[in-house]
Amino acid sequence: MATTTVPFWKRKTLAQLDTGEWESLCDGCGLCCLQKLEDEDDGAVYYTRIACKLLDLQSCRCCDYPNRFKHVPDCIQLTPAQADQFKWLPPTCAYRLVSEGKDLPRWHHLVCGDPEAVHAERISQAGRMLGEHEVAEEDWEEHLIFRAG
């Protein structure tokens, strides 16, 4: 009789994940590495299509992930302890989904086995982003793509 193994993200809490499991949840969409603007009136967070200077615009991966804080001191380190703060992440983000007790989408590489599916499904902004050096900061509002939350 064959037994089905329950995936780690369904059987473990975020706090129980080891570093490899935690890192593997990242779907490679790169959306968390896009520049964001916060509405001063209501605190809403808006994503722009302007990428962090370390984000590869095609692969949606950080060009220097191990040393990113040296180059981008305000880069946010996502940890399981911050799960209650993940509301600013896109609704497709595995970190947010797992923290909310939801399953991963069918295109997630841990489900389908294809790390390129996130791009094929157009979840990522691969090929549609601008480098932060290409747009003056005062013009970022012209490049909003969605509101978080």
N, C-alpha and C positions, 0 to 999 in steps of 0.2 A: 504494500500500500504506500503510495507516494504521499509525502507530507509537504505542505506548502510552508515556506518560511515567511514569517511576518517581517516586512522590511523594518530596519532599525528605526526609522522616523515614526513608525506606528507603534512600536513596542517600548521605546525609550522616551523619557522626558528630555527636554533640551539639556538640562543639567547633567544627564547621564551620558550624553554623547561624548566620544573621545574627539580629539582634535581632527583626525582624519574624517570621521563621520560629519562633524560640524562643517569643515571646509567643503566636503563633497556635496552638501546641500546647495551650494552656490550653483545656479543654473548658467552662469556666464552671460547673462543679459546685459550687464554693465549699467543698468539703470540707476543703481545706487551711486555710481560714479559720475552721474550727470550733475551739473550745477543746479542748485535749487534756489528759489526765492520764497521768502516768507512774507505773507500779507501782514503788515503792521497792525491792521484793524482787528482781524479775527484769528490770526496765527496760522492760517491755512498755508500749506507748503505746495509750491508749484514747481514741477520739473521743467527744465529747459532742455533743448537738444544740444547744449554746449557741454562738452566732455571735460573732465579733469585733465590736466596736462599729461598725466601718466597713462591715461586710457588709450589703448590702441583702437582707433576708430573703425577698424574692420573686424577684429576678433573680439572686441568688447572685453578684453582682459587687461589688467594692469601690467604695464611694461616693467615695473620694478616692485612687485608686491612685497617681497621681504624687507625692502628699504623705503617703503612708501612714506612713512612718517618723517623721514629725514628730508624728503623733497616736498611733502604736503603735510605740514604739522597739524592741520585741522582735519585730516582724513579721519573718518569715523571707524573705529574698530567695533564690529558687531560681535557681541558675545551672548551666550545664553542668558546671562544675568540681566540683560537689557530687554528681554522679550516683551515686557509690558510697554516698551517705548517704540516698538516696531511699526506703529500705525503710519509713520511717514514713508515706509517702504512701499513699493508698488504692490497692488493686490495679487500679482502673479508671483511674487518673491517667495521662494521656499522657506526662508527663515520666518517670514511673517505667517505663511500658511501653517507651518508646523506649530508655531507658537500659539496659533488660534485653534489648534486641534483639527485642522483640515488636511486633506490628502494632497499629494503633489499632482499637478496636471499631467495629462498623458504625454505631452511633449517634453517633460523634464527628463534629462539624461539618465537619472536613476530609475526611471520608469521605462523609457523606451530604448535606452542604451546608446542613443545617438547624441553626442554633445553639440552637433550642428542643428538639431531640431529647433532649438530656441531661436535661431536665426531664420530657418526655413518657415517657421510659423509667424515670423515678424514680431515676436515678443520683444526682441532686442531692437536697438536703434542702429545696428550694424550698417555702415554705409550711409546713414542718414544724419550722423552727428557732425558737429563743428568742433574744432579744437578751441580751447578757451583763449588762445592767442589770436584767433581769427575774428573775435567779436569784442568790442569794447564793453566793459562791464555795465555801463549805463544803457547799453542796447540789449541786454539779456532779456528784458521783458518782451521783446519782439519775437522771441524764440521759445515761448511756452508751449509745452506739448500735452501736459495733463496735470490735474490736481491730485495730490496724494490723499489717502484716507478714504 
